[in-house]
Amino acid sequence: MNKKKILLVEDEENLALILKDTLEAQGYEIIVAPDGEDGLNLYYQFAPDVVVTDVMMPKLNGFEMVKRIRQSDKNTPVLFLTAKIAVSDVVEGFSIGANDYLRKPFSIQELMARIKSLVKISSMFNNGQGDHSQKNVISIGEYKLNYNKQILYYHDKEISISNREAELLKILAENAFENVDYKDILLKLWGNDGIYASKSLQVFITKLRHKLANDEAINIINVRGEGYKLVY
């Protein structure tokens, strides 16, 4: 059985060594880069299953590195490890295509749980579940969502969406015309219902509203104090 490859981009040498040893002990193949520039080169060289990266690094920061990765790869899961705790930083991380965000200092157990979850997402795409078969397509008014390929179709027009946008829209579409509790969404997609996750959810709702704007019948309603409801 092939080992899952994880690209670890971290400029703190001691932390990188600890994480490498720990993850290898769990059966992963670890590729280490000391900065975003090397990280980007190693990403293209090894095609990792998951990217785990710091944000503040020399040469090229983590945000810029992931932006460049997302230009050609919408699927490979990305986890940011960082001491940057401002809401704006967290929101930016999710907006450029991160799947998860873990604040330093963190426990090894929590890191392992996050990585395990991302490996499952990676396996879904690598096993060919990202096709255009009907079972992966949900109709939403005049749109169709292929949530595995992360594409919205409006008639003949393709609209690319992020992994997190696809996950969120899938949840809302599967519960169309019903209220979906804020907390349920946050726990399922972010793993917590804290302020950073809540702000990020608001950003993604705004993005989805914009991308669904061609069909005026579609609306994502904010049910104040409760959750969101998709109607069309």
N, C-alpha and C positions, 0 to 999 in steps of 0.2 A: 504494500500500500504506500503510495507516494505521500511524503510529508507535506503538510501545508506550509507554504512559504510566507513569512512575515517580513516585510521591510521595516526595520526600526531606524528612524532618523532622530538622533539625539546627540547634542553637542556636549552633554555632561558625561565625560568618559566613564566615571565610576558607576553612574546610574545605568548607562548603556550596557556595561559589562554585567551588572547584576541582573538586568532584565533579560539579556541574552542567555545567560546561564539558566535562569529560571524557566524561560520559555522553551529552551532546548530540552530541559528535563521533562517538559510536558509533551514532548514529541514533535515540536515544531522545528522547521528549518528557519534559522534567523539570518537575515542579511542586514548588516549594520552600516549606517552612513553617519558621519559627524556633522553634516550640514545639508541644507536643502539642495545645493547644487549637486553634490555627490548623490544625494537621495534620488534626485530626478534621473540622473544617469543610470543608477542601479535599478530604478523602477523599469526603465526601458530595456535594460539588459536581462533582468530576471523575471519580469511579469509576475510580481508577488500576488498572493491571494488576498492579503490584507496589508494596509499601510498604517503604521503606528508612528506618529511624528510629533515632535516638539514644535512650538511656534517660533519663539525667539531664538534664531540661530544665525551664525555668520554666513556671508556670501549670498544666501537665499533663504528667506524665512519660510516657515511651514505653510502659511496662508498662500504665498505666491507659488510655492511648489505644487500645492494641491490644485490651485487654479489652472496651472499648466497641464497637470495630469487630467483634469476634468475636461479639457478641450477635446480630448480624443477618447477618454475612458469615463463613462458615466457610472460604471458598475462596481469597480473594485472598492470595497469598503475602506473607509478612512476613519481613524481614531486620533484625535488631538490630545496630547498630554501637555499641559501647560500651567504655569502659575498665573497667567493672565486671567483675572476673575471678573473684570468689568462686563456688565451685561452686553455692551456693544461688541466686545471681543467675541463672546460666545455666539451672539447672533451672527456676526461676520463669518465665524467658522462654519456654522450650519448653512449659511447662505451660499457659500462657495462650494458646497458639496460634501461636507463632513457627515458621517453617519453617527458619530458619537464624540463626546467631549469629556475628558477626565481631568479634574483639577489636581495639581500637585500641592501638597504631598498626597499620595493615594496608597491604599493597601494593595499588596500583591494579589490578594483574593479577589478584590473588586476588578482589578485589571484583567485577571484571568477570565472572569465572568463576562466582561465586555468583549474580550477577544473571541471567546467561544461563540458568542452571539453573532459576531461579525463573520466568523468562519462559516457559520450556517448560511448566512446571506450569500457569501462568495460561492459556496457549494451549489446553491440554487442556480446561479448563472452558469457555472462551469459544467453542470450536469445537463445543460440544454433546456432548462425550464424557462428560458427567456424567449421562446419562440412566439409566433403570432397565432397560435391555435386558439380556438374559440374559448377554451376553458380559462385562458389568461386575459380575456377581453371583457370589459364591463361597459355597457352603454350608459351614457349620462346625457340625456337630452340629445342634442345633435352631435355630441362628441362620443368617441370610443376611447377607453383607456386600456392600453396594454401595459399592465403594471409590472410585468417582468422585464419587458424591453424598455420601460420607462419612457413611453411615448404616448402623447395624446393625439388623436386623429380628429380633425374637424373637416369633414368631407374628404377632400384629397390632400389636405394640408397636414403635415407632420409637425408636432410641437414637442420638442425635447423637454423633459422634466427631470428633476433630480431624484435620487433614490428615496429621500425623505418625503418629497412631494408625492411621489407615487404611492408610498406606504400610507400617507395621510389621506390622500384622495380615495384610495381603496377602502379604508375604514369608513369614510363618510358615505361612499357610494353603496357599500354593502348594508348600510343602515339608513339609506335614503328616506327622507320625509320623517325621520325619527331623530330625537335629540341624542347626541353622543356626548357623554360627560367629559368635561375637561380632563379630570383626573385619569379617567380610563385611557384617553389618548396619550397623555403625558407618560404614564407608567408603561404603556405598551411600546411607545416609540423612543422615549428618552430614558426610561428606567427610573424616573423620579418626577415629582411634581413641584420642584423648587422654582424660584424666581427666574433663573436663567433658562430653564426649559420652557416656562410659561411665555417668556418674551420671544423665544425662538418659535414657539407654536404660532404666535400672533403673526410673525414675519411670514411663515409658510402659508398661513391662511390668506394673507394679502397677496402673495405670489399666485396662489391657485385661483383666487377671484379674478386676477388680471388675465390669466391664461384661459379662463373659461368665459371671458367677456363676450365672445362672438355670439353666444346663445343667450339672449336677454332673459329667457325664462329661467336660466340657472342662477341660483343664489345660495351662498353659504351664510346662513343666518346665525348671528351670535345670540344665543339664548342667554341673556344676562344672568350671571351667577350660576349657570348650569353647564352649558357646553355649546356645541355647534350642530346645526342641522342643514343638510344638503337637500335642496328642493329644485325641481325642474319641471 
